[in-house]
Structure formats: structure tokens, C-alpha cells
Amino acid sequence: MKQVRPPQEKREVLLSEHRIILDSVRNIRDISGYRNAEGKRLLPGKLIRSGTLAGATSEDLRLLTDKYKVRTVIDFRCARESAHFRDPDIPGVKYYNLPVLVPETEKNRESFPSESAVYADMLFGELANRAYKRFFELLLEHGDRTVLFHDDLGKDETGVAAALLLSVLGFHEKLIIEEYMLSGKDPENHKLTEMRPGLATAGIISSHPLEYALTRVKIEYGSITEYVRNTLSVSNEGIRRLKKMFLA
């Protein structure tokens, strides 16, 4: 009897299905193929997440522009880090630096009581709110072509951005968390395998920091989508346009 493969949203997300192999860019993958609650599929070749592009080889850049058609790069690192470890200038590609964390937080992450506290700052901090608001504006402006977004390791600020976007596109939180956890499964990214679990903070028990931060948002706003509407000023029409751009 032929085996029936379980629906995408009901099985573990597999890194091998999404990973992009480049010489000097780590933790890079195509966010695609998943089905949302309405059965719509996330289109391939539209959204790529990664670690920093600093140090990318000329062949890496050729593949990103020629094969993957990247035309917009969004860098969530603080201005100081992005200036010190610059992304390369790529002909035909627009670059935007949208710092999510202030340099002091970026530098002194270990001084926070938990990784969950850092993630909460990514969702409730003023600088982070401005960055993610602009992130959605850029998706609406340039989402007709491939957008690559990244931080240093491609896990934290990038993970929050992906979670917010997937939420408004109608994906189940379980799948959003599984997609986020792929960063810790990449064998070439040893630092990412140390993804520390979240703590029982502020009465919220979570298995890891992103889940904690999303739970806090839901407690305060009712849903992630309401947070995106109210805090990041993404209108209902904007959400409809995002769904039209990235789903089929």
C-alpha cells in the first residue's frame, strides 16, 4: 500500500527541504512550501533568511542574485556591527540596515536574566518596533522580488521577523516554532546548536525564548496579528497584499 505523507503542517519541518548551500554564508534557507491554516502554500524563492553576508564569496553572491534572484537585503544587526562587518555591495540589490537591538544590548546579551528577556526586547523595545515596522513596509514595497533578511547568526532578530510574518500569513504557531528551530539543526552552525530553553518568566512557562516572547504578545494583544496591526501599523489591506504576494 502506498504511504500517504502527512500534511506539511502536521509533521516536523526538515532542514534538508529548505537549506541553501553556499560557501561562506551560514544558516541560510528558503522559507517556502509550508501550508497555512487555510491550505495556502508559501511560495518558493520569495523569502530567504540567513546569517550575515559579510565574508560571502563572489560565487555565493552570484548564486544569490542569479539562481535565487535576491534583489533586496535587510540586515537586522546594530549599526555598529553592520558597519564593522559590512555586507558586500551587490550590483542590482538594495540594502537596508534595520537595527533591532541597541548596541549595548547586542554587546551585553549575557547580562540579561535569560535569552527570553532578549527576545521580549525584540518585540517590545522601541527600536525593535521601528525595525520590524520598516521590515513589513519593505516587504510590501519589494516583495514582488526575492527578499533576503538576516542578522549575525540568522537565528534571533531574523527568527522574530520570520515568526511575525508567518503569523500574519496564517500559519500555525507549531510550524512557526519548528521553522525557527531549524537554525539549531544546521550542522555547520555550532553556536546555534546551543539554543537555550526559555525560562518560567513572568508566569509564562515556555520551551524556548521565541515561544515565550510570542506568548507575551498574545497575552497583551490577543494575537500576533493584532500586535502587527497595532504596534507595527500594518493595515488589513497590507496583510491581504502580503498574502497575495507570498501565498498560492
C-alpha positions in Angstrom: 0.0 0.0 0.0 1.3 3.4 -0.9 2.2 5.5 2.1 0.4 8.8 2.4 2.7 11.6 3.5 1.2 13.6 6.4 0.3 17.2 5.7 3.2 19.7 5.9 1.8 21.5 8.9 1.4 18.2 10.9 5.0 16.9 10.5 8.4 18.1 11.6 9.9 20.7 9.3 13.0 19.2 7.7 16.1 21.4 7.2 17.1 19.4 4.1 14.0 20.6 2.3 14.9 24.3 2.8 18.6 24.7 3.3 20.6 26.6 0.7 24.2 25.5 0.3 26.7 28.4 0.0 30.5 28.5 0.7 30.6 31.3 3.3 27.1 32.1 4.4 25.8 30.1 7.2 22.3 29.2 8.4 20.7 30.2 5.1 17.4 28.7 3.9 14.4 29.3 1.7 11.2 29.8 3.8 8.8 28.1 1.5 6.4 25.2 0.8 4.6 25.3 4.1 0.8 25.3 4.1 -1.1 27.7 6.4 -4.4 27.1 8.2 -6.4 27.8 5.0 -4.3 25.4 3.0 -2.4 28.1 1.1 1.2 27.3 0.3 4.1 29.7 0.9 5.7 30.3 -2.5 9.3 29.2 -3.1 12.1 31.7 -3.9 10.4 34.7 -2.3 11.8 34.8 1.2 15.3 33.8 2.3 16.7 34.0 5.8 20.3 33.7 6.7 23.3 34.7 8.9 25.5 37.6 7.9 26.6 38.1 4.3 29.9 39.6 5.4 32.6 37.2 4.0 30.3 35.8 1.3 32.4 34.7 -1.7 31.8 36.0 -5.2 30.3 32.7 -6.1 27.9 32.9 -3.1 26.8 36.3 -4.3 26.4 35.1 -7.9 24.1 32.3 -6.7 22.1 34.6 -4.6 21.4 37.0 -7.5 21.3 34.7 -10.5 19.8 31.5 -9.1 17.8 32.8 -6.1 17.0 36.2 -7.7 17.7 38.2 -4.5 17.0 41.9 -5.1 16.6 43.2 -1.5 18.7 42.5 1.6 17.5 43.5 5.1 20.2 43.5 7.8 18.8 43.5 11.4 22.3 43.9 13.1 23.0 47.0 15.0 24.6 49.8 13.0 28.0 49.4 14.6 28.2 45.7 13.8 26.9 46.1 10.3 29.5 48.9 9.7 32.4 46.8 11.1 31.4 43.6 9.4 29.9 45.0 6.2 27.6 43.2 3.9 29.1 43.3 0.4 27.8 45.7 -2.1 25.8 43.6 -4.6 25.0 45.1 -8.0 21.3 45.3 -8.6 20.5 44.6 -4.9 19.0 47.2 -2.5 20.4 47.0 1.1 18.7 48.2 4.2 20.1 48.2 7.8 17.3 48.0 10.3 18.8 47.6 13.8 16.6 45.7 16.2 18.7 45.9 19.4 20.6 48.8 20.7 24.4 48.2 20.7 24.6 47.8 24.5 22.0 45.0 24.4 23.7 43.4 21.4 27.1 43.5 23.2 25.9 42.5 26.6 23.3 39.8 25.9 24.8 37.6 28.6 23.9 40.2 31.2 20.2 39.6 30.6 18.4 37.3 33.1 17.6 34.9 30.2 17.5 34.7 26.5 13.8 35.1 26.8 14.4 38.7 28.1 16.3 39.5 25.0 13.6 38.1 22.8 11.0 40.2 24.7 13.1 43.3 24.0 12.9 42.4 20.3 9.1 42.6 20.4 8.5 45.4 22.9 11.6 47.6 22.5 11.1 50.9 20.7 14.0 50.4 18.3 12.8 46.9 17.5 9.3 48.1 16.8 10.6 50.6 14.3 12.8 48.0 12.7 10.0 45.4 12.2 7.6 48.1 11.1 10.0 49.1 8.4 10.6 45.4 7.6 6.9 45.0 6.7 6.9 48.2 4.7 9.9 46.9 2.7 8.1 43.6 2.1 5.1 45.4 0.7 7.4 47.6 -1.5 9.8 44.9 -2.7 8.0 41.6 -2.1 7.4 41.0 -5.8 11.1 40.0 -6.0 13.2 37.8 -3.6 13.9 39.4 -0.2 16.7 38.1 2.0 16.8 39.1 5.6 19.5 38.3 8.2 21.2 39.1 11.5 24.6 37.8 12.6 23.8 34.1 13.1 20.4 34.1 11.3 18.5 33.0 14.5 17.4 35.8 16.8 16.3 39.0 15.2 15.7 37.1 11.9 13.7 34.4 13.8 11.4 37.0 15.3 10.9 38.7 11.8 10.0 35.3 10.3 7.6 34.5 13.1 5.8 37.7 12.8 5.4 37.4 9.0 4.3 33.7 9.2 1.8 34.6 11.8 0.0 37.3 9.7 0.2 34.9 6.8 -2.0 32.5 8.8 0.5 29.7 9.8 0.1 27.7 13.0 2.4 28.6 15.8 3.7 25.0 16.0 5.0 25.2 12.4 6.4 28.7 13.1 8.4 27.3 16.1 9.6 24.3 14.1 10.8 26.6 11.3 12.7 28.7 13.9 14.3 25.6 15.4 15.9 24.7 12.1 18.6 27.2 13.0 19.7 24.9 15.8 19.8 21.8 13.5 22.3 23.3 11.0 25.5 21.2 11.4 27.6 24.0 10.1 26.5 26.4 12.8 27.9 25.1 16.0 26.9 28.2 18.0 23.3 27.7 17.0 23.1 24.2 18.5 23.3 25.9 21.9 19.8 27.3 21.6 19.0 27.7 25.3 15.5 27.0 26.5 13.3 29.7 27.8 12.6 30.1 31.5 9.4 30.3 33.5 9.5 34.1 33.4 6.6 36.4 34.4 4.4 33.4 35.0 4.9 32.1 31.4 6.4 28.6 31.0 7.9 28.1 27.6 10.3 25.7 25.9 12.4 28.3 24.3 12.7 32.1 24.1 10.7 32.7 20.9 7.7 30.8 22.3 8.0 32.9 25.5 8.0 36.2 23.6 5.1 35.2 21.3 3.1 34.1 24.4 3.7 37.5 26.0 2.5 39.2 22.8 -0.7 37.1 22.8 -1.4 37.9 26.4 -1.1 41.7 25.8 -2.6 41.9 22.3 -4.8 38.9 22.0 -2.9 37.6 18.9 0.3 38.1 16.9 -1.7 39.6 14.1 -3.2 42.3 16.4 0.3 43.2 17.6 1.4 43.6 14.0 -1.7 45.7 13.2 -1.4 47.9 16.3 2.3 48.2 17.0 3.8 47.8 13.6 0.9 49.7 11.8 0.3 47.0 9.1 -3.2 47.5 7.9 -5.7 44.8 7.0 -5.1 45.8 3.3 -1.4 45.4 3.9 -1.9 41.9 5.3 -4.1 41.0 2.3 -1.4 42.2 0.0 1.3 40.2 1.8 -0.9 37.0 1.5 -1.3 37.7 -2.2 2.5 38.2 -2.6 3.7 35.1 -0.7 0.9 32.5 -0.8 -0.7 30.4 -3.5 
